[in-house]
Amino acid sequence: MNDKILATIIERASEIWQVAAEGLSKDTEFASMNPKSAHYAQMTTYLEDAFDVEVPFMKFKRCETFGEAAEFVLDLVEE
């Protein structure tokens, strides 16, 4: 499941920031993407729809890497 969540995050990040998904990984840092609040909002909304879970925006923003974000969402899904 974590791989599916990570793949979803990478896919959406690729769309949001207009970069090739192949260049993104679990180690990609959100800071390297120069994220704005709107980007995080787009990401959390997408993840909520994809995994039918509420993703707290402010807590999600604290994730430093895509891998951390995937773990965070996995924890929410498993609750």
Buried (B, 14 or more C-beta within 10 A) or exposed (E): EEEEBBEBBBBBBBEBBEBEEEEBEBEBEBEEBEBEEEBBEBBBEBBBEBBEBEBEEEEBBEBEBBBBBBBBBBEBBEE
